[in-house]
């Protein structure tokens, strides 16, 4: 079973994403900021991360930088989920190797299709 890390400071977004992903058969771990997400990555085998860009403590761009410089999980596929249309943030995320961008709010159908395409590209 694939483990997905959802990093978002909005509990409503966490609930919606977690519900949709679990219903589709994925195991979901939740973090409310980038530092908490990195702590989970240090202790769990995560197959995909879904990261919000705007969060307290450590934002999504800082978390992405940390992911890409850590040999243990530098190749982790990351989806950015954001309500922001900030071009600088999106450019930075793109240069850090994000595999997909989703805009909040996103539908469960789009979320699950994107996740399936990343985790099961041969299907």
GROMACS elastic network, one bead per residue, 0.5 to 0.9 nm:
[ bonds ]
;  ai    aj funct       b0    kb
    1    25     6  0.74897   500
    1    26     6  0.62359   500
    1    27     6  0.67530   500
    2    25     6  0.83083   500
    2    26     6  0.55598   500
    2    27     6  0.61627   500
    2    28     6  0.85511   500
    2    45     6  0.89526   500
    2    46     6  0.74500   500
    2    47     6  0.59335   500
    2    48     6  0.79992   500
    2   119     6  0.79305   500
    3    26     6  0.61306   500
    3    28     6  0.57465   500
    3    29     6  0.73042   500
    3    44     6  0.86220   500
    3    45     6  0.70853   500
    3    46     6  0.50847   500
    3    47     6  0.54577   500
    3    48     6  0.68905   500
    3    49     6  0.87760   500
    4    21     6  0.83162   500
    4    26     6  0.69361   500
    4    27     6  0.61635   500
    4    29     6  0.62413   500
    4    30     6  0.85967   500
    4    46     6  0.58312   500
    4    47     6  0.59156   500
    4    49     6  0.56402   500
    4    50     6  0.74219   500
    5    27     6  0.86399   500
    5    28     6  0.58838   500
    5    30     6  0.59051   500
    5    31     6  0.75082   500
    5    37     6  0.73962   500
    5    40     6  0.81293   500
    5    41     6  0.82621   500
    5    46     6  0.65268   500
    5    47     6  0.80177   500
    5    48     6  0.63373   500
    5    50     6  0.61426   500
    5    51     6  0.80913   500
    6    14     6  0.69245   500
    6    17     6  0.76356   500
    6    18     6  0.76494   500
    6    28     6  0.70380   500
    6    29     6  0.62049   500
    6    31     6  0.62841   500
    6    32     6  0.83682   500
    6    37     6  0.79673   500
    6    48     6  0.86954   500
    6    49     6  0.59379   500
    6    51     6  0.60964   500
    6    52     6  0.83465   500
    7    14     6  0.77453   500
    7    29     6  0.85381   500
    7    30     6  0.59876   500
    7    32     6  0.55478   500
    7    33     6  0.60391   500
    7    34     6  0.67319   500
    7    36     6  0.82303   500
    7    37     6  0.61060   500
    7    49     6  0.75039   500
    7    50     6  0.61499   500
    7    52     6  0.61271   500
    7    55     6  0.88532   500
    7    60     6  0.83384   500
    8    11     6  0.74128   500
    8    13     6  0.69948   500
    8    14     6  0.63237   500
    8    30     6  0.78458   500
    8    31     6  0.64441   500
    8    33     6  0.62152   500
    8    34     6  0.83295   500
    8    50     6  0.82745   500
    8    51     6  0.63155   500
    8    52     6  0.51794   500
    8    53     6  0.82021   500
    8    54     6  0.82310   500
    8    55     6  0.68996   500
    8    60     6  0.88967   500
    8    81     6  0.86222   500
    9    12     6  0.89561   500
    9    13     6  0.81188   500
    9    14     6  0.78194   500
    9    31     6  0.75333   500
    9    33     6  0.59240   500
    9    52     6  0.78222   500
    9    54     6  0.81634   500
    9    55     6  0.57746   500
    9    56     6  0.74204   500
   10    13     6  0.53905   500
   10    14     6  0.63599   500
   10    15     6  0.88119   500
   10    32     6  0.73223   500
   10    55     6  0.86962   500
   11    15     6  0.61170   500
   11    16     6  0.86460   500
   11    32     6  0.79672   500
   12    15     6  0.51134   500
   12    16     6  0.62327   500
   12    17     6  0.85967   500
   13    16     6  0.51714   500
   13    17     6  0.60119   500
   13    18     6  0.82384   500
   13   104     6  0.86722   500
   13   105     6  0.83541   500
   14    17     6  0.53319   500
   14    18     6  0.57967   500
   14    19     6  0.83518   500
   14    30     6  0.70544   500
   14    31     6  0.85315   500
   14    32     6  0.84708   500
   15    18     6  0.51505   500
   15    19     6  0.59272   500
   15    20     6  0.85539   500
   16    19     6  0.52624   500
   16    20     6  0.62491   500
   16    21     6  0.86004   500
   16   108     6  0.82939   500
   17    20     6  0.53144   500
   17    21     6  0.60668   500
   17    22     6  0.84395   500
   17    28     6  0.89104   500
   17   108     6  0.76720   500
   17   111     6  0.81844   500
   18    21     6  0.52427   500
   18    22     6  0.59010   500
   18    23     6  0.83423   500
   18    26     6  0.89068   500
   18    27     6  0.86082   500
   18    28     6  0.61406   500
   18    29     6  0.81548   500
   18    30     6  0.80222   500
   19    22     6  0.53117   500
   19    23     6  0.59928   500
   19    24     6  0.85943   500
   19    28     6  0.89487   500
   20    23     6  0.52420   500
   20    24     6  0.63536   500
   20    25     6  0.89446   500
   20    26     6  0.89690   500
   20   108     6  0.60461   500
   20   109     6  0.88006   500
   20   111     6  0.82843   500
   20   112     6  0.75779   500
   21    24     6  0.51070   500
   21    25     6  0.65280   500
   21    26     6  0.54498   500
   21    27     6  0.74403   500
   21    28     6  0.70799   500
   21   108     6  0.83613   500
   21   111     6  0.84083   500
   21   112     6  0.70057   500
   21   115     6  0.88160   500
   22    25     6  0.50207   500
   22    27     6  0.59577   500
   22    28     6  0.66287   500
   23    26     6  0.73758   500
   24   112     6  0.76212   500
   29    37     6  0.89498   500
   29    40     6  0.80583   500
   29    46     6  0.87995   500
   30    36     6  0.87875   500
   30    37     6  0.76315   500
   30    40     6  0.86785   500
   31    34     6  0.74794   500
   31    35     6  0.84507   500
   31    36     6  0.55089   500
   31    37     6  0.52132   500
   31    38     6  0.89262   500
   31    40     6  0.79354   500
   32    35     6  0.85851   500
   32    36     6  0.66616   500
   32    37     6  0.74582   500
   32    55     6  0.76367   500
   32    56     6  0.83201   500
   33    36     6  0.54877   500
   33    37     6  0.62790   500
   33    38     6  0.88652   500
   33    51     6  0.89453   500
   33    52     6  0.85670   500
   33    54     6  0.89301   500
   33    55     6  0.57157   500
   33    56     6  0.61420   500
   33    57     6  0.62323   500
   33    58     6  0.58371   500
   33    59     6  0.67940   500
   33    60     6  0.79375   500
   33    63     6  0.87185   500
   34    38     6  0.62011   500
   34    39     6  0.86510   500
   34    51     6  0.81465   500
   34    52     6  0.87923   500
   34    55     6  0.73771   500
   34    56     6  0.80976   500
   34    57     6  0.70679   500
   34    59     6  0.57167   500
   34    60     6  0.60560   500
   34    61     6  0.87563   500
   34    62     6  0.74071   500
   34    63     6  0.51096   500
   34    64     6  0.84991   500
   35    38     6  0.50867   500
   35    39     6  0.62784   500
   35    40     6  0.87799   500
   35    57     6  0.69536   500
   35    58     6  0.56848   500
   35    59     6  0.84739   500
   35    63     6  0.70712   500
   36    39     6  0.50463   500
   36    40     6  0.64514   500
   36    41     6  0.88039   500
   36    58     6  0.86152   500
   37    40     6  0.51756   500
   37    41     6  0.63299   500
   37    42     6  0.87830   500
   37    49     6  0.89227   500
   37    51     6  0.88629   500
   37    63     6  0.79172   500
   38    42     6  0.62487   500
   38    43     6  0.89177   500
   38    63     6  0.71585   500
   38    66     6  0.79489   500
   38    67     6  0.76183   500
   39    42     6  0.51836   500
   39    43     6  0.67925   500
   39    44     6  0.88590   500
   40    43     6  0.53109   500
   40    44     6  0.58525   500
   40    45     6  0.87716   500
   40    46     6  0.85215   500
   41    44     6  0.53959   500
   41    45     6  0.69153   500
   41    46     6  0.65667   500
   41    67     6  0.87742   500
   41    72     6  0.89650   500
   41    73     6  0.76320   500
   42    45     6  0.83335   500
   42    72     6  0.83155   500
   42    73     6  0.86630   500
   46    49     6  0.72681   500
   46    73     6  0.85939   500
   46    76     6  0.78115   500
   47    76     6  0.66770   500
   47    77     6  0.72201   500
   47   119     6  0.76143   500
   48    76     6  0.62185   500
   48    77     6  0.52095   500
   48    78     6  0.59284   500
   48    79     6  0.77443   500
   48   115     6  0.81357   500
   48   118     6  0.82639   500
   48   119     6  0.76321   500
   49    76     6  0.73205   500
   49    77     6  0.64636   500
   49    79     6  0.62211   500
   49    80     6  0.84025   500
   50    77     6  0.87507   500
   50    78     6  0.58024   500
   50    80     6  0.58113   500
   50    81     6  0.65472   500
   51    60     6  0.61108   500
   51    63     6  0.85781   500
   51    64     6  0.85969   500
   51    78     6  0.70906   500
   51    79     6  0.62267   500
   51    81     6  0.57648   500
   51    82     6  0.81106   500
   52    55     6  0.69492   500
   52    59     6  0.77712   500
   52    60     6  0.56919   500
   52    61     6  0.89392   500
   52    79     6  0.86791   500
   52    80     6  0.58702   500
   52    82     6  0.54086   500
   52    83     6  0.84189   500
   53    59     6  0.56619   500
   53    61     6  0.62099   500
   53    62     6  0.88824   500
   53    63     6  0.89096   500
   53    80     6  0.69634   500
   53    81     6  0.70494   500
   53    82     6  0.59620   500
   53    83     6  0.85490   500
   53    84     6  0.80256   500
   53    89     6  0.77364   500
   53    90     6  0.89723   500
   53    93     6  0.87381   500
   54    58     6  0.86380   500
   54    59     6  0.54548   500
   54    60     6  0.62887   500
   54    61     6  0.85725   500
   54    82     6  0.75296   500
   54    83     6  0.86011   500
   54    84     6  0.80471   500
   55    58     6  0.63428   500
   55    60     6  0.68308   500
   56    59     6  0.61710   500
   58    61     6  0.83114   500
   58    62     6  0.62436   500
   58    63     6  0.65981   500
   59    62     6  0.54919   500
   59    63     6  0.62960   500
   59    64     6  0.87596   500
   60    64     6  0.60689   500
   60    65     6  0.86270   500
   60    80     6  0.81033   500
   60    93     6  0.84358   500
   61    64     6  0.50086   500
   61    65     6  0.62403   500
   61    66     6  0.86886   500
   61    89     6  0.73266   500
   61    92     6  0.71165   500
   61    93     6  0.63135   500
   61    96     6  0.83737   500
   62    65     6  0.51120   500
   62    66     6  0.63269   500
   62    67     6  0.86961   500
   63    66     6  0.50877   500
   63    67     6  0.61776   500
   63    68     6  0.87015   500
   64    68     6  0.61726   500
   64    69     6  0.86664   500
   64    78     6  0.82490   500
   64    93     6  0.73850   500
   64    96     6  0.66614   500
   64    97     6  0.86246   500
   64    98     6  0.84957   500
   65    68     6  0.52731   500
   65    69     6  0.63369   500
   65    70     6  0.88282   500
   65    93     6  0.89364   500
   65    96     6  0.68622   500
   66    69     6  0.53005   500
   66    70     6  0.63035   500
   66    74     6  0.83822   500
   67    70     6  0.54219   500
   67    71     6  0.83230   500
   67    72     6  0.86243   500
   67    73     6  0.62513   500
   67    74     6  0.52712   500
   67    75     6  0.81476   500
   67    76     6  0.76245   500
   68    71     6  0.76781   500
   68    73     6  0.73132   500
   68    75     6  0.70330   500
   68    76     6  0.81651   500
   68    96     6  0.70763   500
   68    97     6  0.82508   500
   69    72     6  0.89465   500
   69    73     6  0.84497   500
   69    74     6  0.60487   500
   70    73     6  0.58856   500
   70    74     6  0.52705   500
   71    74     6  0.53308   500
   71    75     6  0.82073   500
   72    75     6  0.82174   500
   73    76     6  0.53658   500
   74    77     6  0.87325   500
   75    78     6  0.89704   500
   75    97     6  0.88149   500
   77    97     6  0.80521   500
   77    98     6  0.68326   500
   77    99     6  0.61273   500
   77   100     6  0.88191   500
   77   118     6  0.76571   500
   77   119     6  0.87863   500
   78    97     6  0.77130   500
   78    98     6  0.51593   500
   78    99     6  0.57442   500
   78   100     6  0.71189   500
   78   101     6  0.89505   500
   79    98     6  0.59155   500
   79    99     6  0.57881   500
   79   101     6  0.57226   500
   79   102     6  0.72230   500
   79   114     6  0.87233   500
   79   115     6  0.84489   500
   80    90     6  0.86903   500
   80    93     6  0.76295   500
   80    98     6  0.68219   500
   80    99     6  0.81521   500
   80   100     6  0.63680   500
   80   102     6  0.61406   500
   80   103     6  0.82905   500
   81    84     6  0.89875   500
   81   100     6  0.86207   500
   81   101     6  0.60143   500
   81   103     6  0.56474   500
   81   104     6  0.64101   500
   81   105     6  0.87204   500
   81   106     6  0.85307   500
   82    85     6  0.76357   500
   82   101     6  0.77617   500
   82   102     6  0.65275   500
   82   103     6  0.51249   500
   82   104     6  0.55014   500
   82   105     6  0.83413   500
   83   102     6  0.86620   500
   83   103     6  0.55934   500
   83   105     6  0.72707   500
   84    87     6  0.86320   500
   84    89     6  0.84088   500
   84    90     6  0.87341   500
   84   103     6  0.78611   500
   84   104     6  0.83317   500
   85    88     6  0.88661   500
   85    89     6  0.80975   500
   85    90     6  0.74770   500
   85   103     6  0.84586   500
   86    89     6  0.54491   500
   86    90     6  0.63284   500
   86    91     6  0.86639   500
   87    90     6  0.50482   500
   87    91     6  0.59391   500
   87    92     6  0.84970   500
   88    91     6  0.50619   500
   88    92     6  0.61158   500
   88    93     6  0.85502   500
   89    92     6  0.51188   500
   89    93     6  0.61101   500
   89    94     6  0.85303   500
   90    93     6  0.50634   500
   90    94     6  0.60778   500
   90    95     6  0.86440   500
   90   101     6  0.84370   500
   91    94     6  0.50376   500
   91    95     6  0.62259   500
   91    96     6  0.86508   500
   92    95     6  0.51568   500
   92    96     6  0.62853   500
   92    97     6  0.89967   500
   93    96     6  0.50688   500
   93    97     6  0.67226   500
   93    98     6  0.59273   500
   94    97     6  0.53699   500
   94    98     6  0.53330   500
   94    99     6  0.80146   500
   94   100     6  0.86911   500
   94   101     6  0.89140   500
   95    98     6  0.75290   500
   98   101     6  0.74750   500
   99   118     6  0.78747   500
  100   114     6  0.75860   500
  100   118     6  0.88321   500
  102   105     6  0.83171   500
  102   106     6  0.66568   500
  102   110     6  0.84362   500
  102   111     6  0.76896   500
  102   114     6  0.88291   500
  103   106     6  0.58747   500
  104   107     6  0.86807   500
  106   109     6  0.83644   500
  106   110     6  0.67678   500
  106   111     6  0.67367   500
  107   110     6  0.53755   500
  107   111     6  0.62174   500
  107   112     6  0.86282   500
  108   112     6  0.59615   500
  108   113     6  0.83988   500
  109   112     6  0.53266   500
  109   113     6  0.60704   500
  109   114     6  0.85487   500
  110   113     6  0.51638   500
  110   114     6  0.60710   500
  110   115     6  0.85464   500
  111   114     6  0.52764   500
  111   115     6  0.61750   500
  111   116     6  0.85965   500
  112   115     6  0.50476   500
  112   116     6  0.59537   500
  112   117     6  0.84517   500
  113   116     6  0.51540   500
  113   117     6  0.61045   500
  113   118     6  0.86988   500
  114   117     6  0.51882   500
  114   118     6  0.63956   500
  114   119     6  0.87743   500
  115   118     6  0.52287   500
  115   119     6  0.61017   500
  115   120     6  0.81302   500
  116   119     6  0.51933   500
  116   120     6  0.53084   500
  116   121     6  0.70343   500
  116   123     6  0.81693   500
  117   120     6  0.54509   500
  117   122     6  0.79652   500
  117   123     6  0.75842   500
  118   121     6  0.56207   500
  119   122     6  0.89743   500
  120   123     6  0.58373   500
